[in-house]
């Protein structure tokens, strides 16, 4: 009993001490809370929770936290107390890639003609187009201006070089912060054959229209003269006489532009007229239907009269072998029908050699093998039509005279761009060698009738 009375007051004292401790100063309370966390490294508050670590300000002997900022900066785990690791900001997104879209106009050209491709920029995003490069396959055309084009507006001049079609691609290059990329457009370009045309060195006389479609390609070819009439030995060009219209395509009549659209009435020299003026004593044997040898340079089938060798064919005649008339030989051939010529006819000496064809029907020329300089030389008179169907360039020295139509069907395809399919050169020497008894006045007219 005595002992129990002594113990009770001690227990009551301890309890009161415990209750009293709750009313200690804040610094003591914080120290006790830090003591409950236990020792810890410099930047951590022992096993304290992060929130407790932030709230408390502990003395150095209790905890390493010096301030709220120190706790927030902690990046290590200490006895289970882990401070959050700051998340780095995301990297900036890459710049968007550039993009573009272009197109250009398709064109159709003739061989030798120059055209322009104009590039349209349909889209240009996140960059700038710096150039446009052009290519073609197959190479039916050439690029005339600088390639690639590096200045706006982007264009390209092209020239037709060969008949056909080619795929032309224009490729633009666009650059920006996001890189460099191309964009392109492809079009099919057609290169067409120029129309065939003819040219005359000397005078041109027609009872109707005159048409020679000089192509635009001739204007861009240094070796091509874009005139219908051009000078020969005379520095002046000839005279165009016609009744109707005169058409020269992309070219001109001549440098002198001498013309008249009135044709005076003249005597009509036809087959009947020449047949009657033939010397009555001249009656040569009939020629074979085909001349397949150099017959007109020989005496066979010929009758000589006053220095001229006369030949006659009743019906149609075909000359299939080259004819070369030697110097000092003059030949007259009368054909009572149609005349077809498929080989060259040449004169050894333009001053002393001579050949004259007088044809009642149509005169057709279809020569496949070219001559050394001219395909035909001489004077050719037809009561009906003259037709050239040759597939080579036809060069004629002399005169073609008809009482009807002249039809020139020669076609040298792509070559039409830079040269005429038919070229006629007047020769005064031949007119001077014309049989004097057949004309009271030597005034032959070269007549080209183009309908």
C-alpha positions in Angstrom: 0.0 0.0 0.0 2.7 2.4 0.7 4.5 1.5 -2.4 1.4 2.1 -4.6 0.9 5.5 -3.2 4.5 6.5 -4.2 4.1 5.1 -7.8 0.9 6.9 -8.6 2.2 10.4 -8.3 5.1 9.5 -10.6 2.7 8.2 -13.3 0.6 11.3 -13.1 3.7 13.5 -13.4 4.9 11.7 -16.6 1.5 12.1 -18.2 1.4 15.8 -17.4 4.9 16.1 -18.8 3.8 14.5 -22.0 0.8 16.7 -22.3 2.9 19.8 -21.5 5.4 18.9 -24.2 2.7 19.5 -26.8 2.7 23.1 -25.9 6.4 23.6 -26.4 7.7 26.4 -28.7 7.4 25.7 -32.6 11.2 25.4 -32.9 11.2 22.6 -30.3 8.2 20.9 -32.0 9.9 21.1 -35.4 13.1 19.7 -33.9 11.3 16.8 -32.4 9.6 16.1 -35.8 13.0 16.3 -37.5 14.3 13.9 -34.8 11.6 11.5 -35.7 12.9 11.5 -39.3 16.3 10.5 -38.2 19.7 11.5 -39.7 19.9 12.0 -43.4 22.2 13.3 -46.2 22.6 16.9 -46.9 19.6 17.5 -49.2 17.1 15.1 -47.9 15.1 15.0 -44.7 15.6 11.3 -43.8 12.5 9.3 -44.2 10.2 12.3 -44.1 7.6 12.5 -46.8 8.2 15.1 -49.4 5.4 17.3 -48.1 6.8 17.2 -44.5 10.3 17.9 -45.9 9.0 21.0 -47.6 7.0 22.3 -44.6 9.8 21.8 -42.0 12.7 24.1 -41.4 15.2 22.0 -39.5 18.4 22.8 -37.9 21.5 21.3 -39.5 22.0 18.8 -36.6 18.6 17.4 -37.3 18.2 17.4 -41.1 20.0 18.7 -44.2 17.0 20.7 -45.5 18.0 24.3 -45.3 14.9 25.7 -47.0 11.9 24.9 -49.1 14.0 25.6 -52.2 16.6 23.0 -51.2 13.9 20.3 -50.8 12.5 21.2 -54.2 15.9 20.9 -55.8 16.6 17.5 -54.4 17.1 15.0 -57.2 18.3 11.9 -55.3 16.5 9.3 -53.2 17.6 9.3 -49.5 16.4 6.6 -47.2 13.1 6.3 -49.2 12.5 10.1 -49.4 12.4 10.8 -53.2 12.2 14.2 -54.7 10.5 14.6 -58.1 12.8 14.8 -61.2 11.9 17.8 -63.4 10.7 16.8 -66.9 12.7 18.5 -69.6 10.7 20.5 -72.1 9.9 18.7 -75.4 12.2 19.6 -78.4 10.6 22.0 -80.9 8.9 20.3 -83.8 10.8 20.1 -87.1 10.0 22.7 -89.7 7.4 21.5 -92.3 8.9 20.3 -95.6 8.4 22.5 -98.6 6.0 21.6 -101.4 5.1 22.9 -104.8 3.0 22.2 -107.9 3.7 23.5 -111.4 2.2 23.2 -114.9 3.1 24.5 -118.4 1.3 24.9 -121.7 1.6 22.3 -124.4 2.4 23.6 -127.9 2.4 22.2 -131.4 5.3 23.3 -133.7 6.6 22.7 -137.1 10.2 21.6 -137.7 12.3 24.8 -137.5 9.6 26.7 -135.7 10.3 28.3 -132.3 7.7 28.3 -129.5 7.6 29.2 -125.8 6.7 27.1 -122.8 5.3 29.2 -119.9 5.5 27.7 -116.4 2.6 28.4 -114.0 3.3 28.0 -110.3 0.1 26.4 -108.8 1.5 25.9 -105.3 4.6 27.2 -103.4 4.5 26.3 -99.7 7.2 26.5 -96.9 9.9 27.5 -99.4 10.8 29.3 -102.6 11.2 27.9 -106.1 14.7 28.7 -107.3 14.8 27.2 -110.8 13.0 25.1 -113.4 14.9 22.5 -115.5 13.6 21.1 -118.8 14.2 17.8 -120.4 12.7 15.9 -123.5 12.6 12.4 -124.7 12.9 11.5 -127.5 14.8 14.6 -128.7 12.4 15.9 -131.3 13.1 19.5 -130.1 15.9 21.6 -128.7 16.0 24.1 -125.9 16.9 27.6 -127.2 17.2 29.6 -124.0 19.2 28.9 -120.9 18.4 25.6 -119.2 17.6 25.6 -116.3 15.7 28.9 -116.1 16.6 30.6 -112.8 14.5 33.8 -113.0 10.8 34.4 -112.9 8.6 34.1 -114.7 10.0 30.7 -115.6 9.8 30.1 -119.4 11.6 28.1 -122.1 11.9 28.7 -125.8 12.0 25.4 -127.8 12.6 24.7 -131.5 11.2 21.8 -133.5 14.0 19.6 -134.8 12.4 16.4 -136.1 8.9 15.2 -137.0 7.2 13.3 -134.1 6.2 13.7 -130.5 8.4 14.1 -127.4 7.6 14.1 -123.7 8.8 17.4 -122.2 9.3 17.5 -118.4 9.7 20.7 -116.4 11.2 20.1 -112.9 11.1 22.9 -110.4 13.3 22.9 -107.3 11.9 24.4 -104.1 14.0 25.0 -100.9 13.0 26.1 -97.4 13.9 25.4 -93.7 12.4 22.0 -94.0 14.7 20.9 -96.9 14.8 20.9 -100.7 12.3 18.9 -102.9 11.4 18.8 -106.6 8.0 19.0 -108.3 7.4 18.5 -112.0 4.9 18.5 -114.9 5.1 16.5 -118.2 3.4 17.3 -121.4 3.6 15.7 -124.9 4.8 18.1 -127.6 4.1 17.4 -131.2 6.5 18.5 -134.0 4.8 18.5 -137.4 6.1 18.5 -140.9 6.1 22.0 -142.6 4.1 22.4 -145.8 6.3 22.0 -148.9 6.9 25.1 -150.9 8.7 26.3 -154.1 11.0 29.1 -155.0 12.0 30.8 -158.3 15.2 32.5 -159.4 13.9 34.7 -162.2 10.3 35.8 -163.2 7.1 34.0 -162.3 4.0 34.3 -164.5 0.6 32.8 -163.8 -2.8 33.1 -165.3 -4.3 32.4 -161.9 -3.3 32.3 -158.2 0.2 31.9 -156.9 0.7 30.1 -153.6 4.0 29.0 -152.0 3.7 28.3 -148.2 7.1 29.5 -147.0 7.4 28.0 -143.5 8.3 30.0 -140.4 11.3 27.7 -140.0 12.9 29.2 -143.0 13.1 32.5 -141.1 15.2 30.9 -138.4 17.5 29.1 -140.7 20.5 31.2 -141.9 20.9 29.3 -145.1 17.3 29.7 -146.1 15.9 32.7 -148.0 12.3 33.3 -147.0 11.3 34.8 -150.3 9.4 33.4 -153.2 11.6 35.2 -155.8 15.3 35.4 -155.2 18.1 37.0 -157.3 20.3 34.8 -159.4 23.2 36.3 -161.4 21.2 39.5 -161.5 21.4 41.4 -158.2 17.7 42.1 -158.6 14.9 39.6 -157.9 12.3 38.8 -160.6 8.8 39.9 -161.4 5.6 38.1 -160.3 2.8 38.4 -162.8 -0.5 36.8 -161.8 -4.3 37.1 -161.9 -5.9 36.4 -158.6 -4.1 36.1 -155.2 -0.5 35.8 -154.1 0.3 33.8 -150.9 3.7 33.3 -149.5 3.1 31.8 -146.1 5.5 33.2 -143.4 7.8 34.6 -146.1 7.6 37.4 -148.6 7.5 37.8 -152.4 11.0 39.2 -152.8 13.4 41.9 -151.6 12.3 44.2 -154.4 8.6 43.2 -154.2 8.0 43.6 -157.9 4.6 42.3 -158.8 1.5 42.9 -160.9 -1.8 41.2 -160.7 -2.7 41.8 -164.3 -1.9 39.4 -167.1 -1.9 40.8 -170.6 -3.3 38.6 -173.4 -0.6 36.8 -175.2 -0.4 34.4 -178.1 -1.1 30.8 -176.9 1.7 28.6 -177.8 0.2 25.1 -177.6 0.9 21.7 -179.0 -1.0 22.4 -182.2 1.0 25.6 -182.8 4.4 23.9 -182.4 3.4 20.9 -184.5 2.5 23.1 -187.4 5.7 25.1 -187.1 7.8 22.0 -187.3 9.7 21.8 -190.5 7.6 19.9 -193.1 10.6 17.8 -194.0 11.1 16.6 -190.5 9.5 13.1 -189.9 11.6 11.1 -187.5 10.8 7.5 -186.6 8.5 6.9 -183.7 10.2 6.5 -180.4 9.7 3.4 -178.2 7.2 3.8 -175.3 10.1 3.7 -172.8 13.5 5.4 -173.2 15.7 3.3 -171.0 19.1 4.4 -172.4 20.9 7.7 -173.0 19.0 7.9 -176.3 18.8 11.7 -176.8 22.6 12.0 -177.0 22.6 9.6 -179.9 21.4 9.7 -183.5 19.1 6.7 -183.2 15.4 7.6 -183.8 16.5 11.2 -184.5 16.3 13.4 -187.6 18.7 16.3 -187.9 17.5 19.6 -189.4 19.4 22.9 -189.2 21.5 21.7 -186.2 18.6 20.3 -184.2 17.9 16.7 -183.6 14.1 16.0 -183.8 12.4 13.1 -182.0 8.7 12.1 -182.1 6.5 9.9 -180.0 2.9 9.1 -180.9 1.2 8.2 -177.6 2.6 8.2 -174.1 6.3 8.3 -173.4 8.3 7.3 -170.3 11.9 8.4 -169.8 13.4 6.0 -167.2 17.1 6.5 -167.9 19.3 9.5 -167.1 19.8 11.8 -170.2 22.9 13.9 -170.6 22.9 16.1 -173.6 26.5 16.8 -174.7 27.9 20.2 -175.7 26.9 21.5 -179.1 23.9 19.2 -179.3 20.3 20.6 -179.6 17.3 18.3 -179.1 13.6 18.7 -179.7 11.2 16.0 -178.5 7.5 16.1 -179.6 5.1 13.8 -177.6 1.6 13.3 -178.9 0.4 12.1 -175.5 1.5 12.2 -171.8 5.2 12.4 -170.8 6.5 10.8 -167.6 10.0 11.4 -166.4 11.6 9.3 -163.7 15.3 10.1 -164.3 17.4 13.2 -164.5 17.9 15.2 -167.7 21.0 17.4 -167.8 22.9 19.6 -170.2 26.7 19.4 -170.5 27.0 23.1 -171.5 24.2 25.5 -170.7 25.4 27.7 -173.6 25.6 25.2 -176.4 23.5 22.2 -175.1 19.7 22.4 -175.6 16.6 20.2 -175.1 13.0 21.1 -175.6 9.9 19.0 -174.8 6.6 19.7 -176.5 3.9 17.6 -174.8 0.2 17.4 -175.8 -0.9 15.8 -172.6 0.2 15.9 -169.0 3.9 16.1 -168.0 4.6 14.2 -164.8 8.0 14.2 -163.0 8.8 11.5 -160.4 12.5 11.3 -159.8 13.9 9.3 -156.9 17.7 9.8 -157.5 19.0 13.4 -157.3 21.3 14.8 -159.9 24.6 16.4 -159.3 23.2 20.0 -159.4 19.9 19.9 -161.2 17.4 17.2 -161.7 15.9 18.7 -164.8 17.4 21.1 -167.3 15.8 22.4 -170.5 12.4 23.8 -171.6 9.2 21.9 -170.9 6.0 22.9 -172.6 2.7 21.1 -171.8 -0.7 21.6 -173.3 -2.3 20.2 -170.2 -0.8 20.0 -166.7 2.6 19.8 -165.1 2.9 17.6 -162.0 5.9 17.0 -159.8 5.6 13.9 -157.6 9.2 13.5 -156.7 10.2 12.6 -153.1 13.5 14.5 -153.4 14.3 18.2 -153.6 13.7 19.1 -157.2 16.0 21.7 -158.8 15.0 22.8 -162.3 17.1 25.0 -164.6 15.1 26.2 -167.5 11.3 26.9 -167.8 8.1 25.0 -167.1 5.3 26.3 -169.4 1.8 24.9 -169.2 -1.6 26.0 -170.6 -3.4 24.6 -167.5 -2.3 23.8 -164.0 1.1 23.4 -162.3 0.8 21.0 -159.3 3.8 20.7 -157.1 3.6 17.7 -154.9 7.2 17.4 -153.9 7.8 16.9 -150.2 11.1 16.7 -148.4 9.4 16.3 -145.0 11.5 17.9 -142.3 13.7 19.5 -144.9 10.8 21.7 -145.9 11.7 23.9 -142.9 15.0 25.0 -144.4 14.7 24.5 -148.2 12.0 24.6 -150.9 10.9 21.2 -152.2 11.1 22.7 -155.8 13.4 25.4 -157.1 13.1 26.8 -160.6 16.0 28.8 -162.1 15.4 30.7 -165.3 18.0 30.3 -168.0 18.2 33.0 -170.7 20.8 30.8 -172.5 18.1 28.2 -173.2 15.7 30.8 -174.6 18.3 32.1 -176.9 18.8 28.5 -178.3 15.1 28.1 -179.0 14.5 27.1 -182.7 14.2 30.5 -184.4 11.7 29.4 -187.1 9.1 28.2 -184.5 8.5 31.7 -183.1 8.3 35.0 -184.8 9.5 36.6 -181.5 11.4 34.8 -178.8 9.2 35.6 -175.8 8.5 32.5 -173.9 6.7 32.8 -170.6 7.4 30.7 -167.5 4.0 30.0 -166.1 3.5 28.5 -162.6 -0.2 28.1 -161.9 -0.9 27.3 -158.3 -4.6 26.7 -157.4 
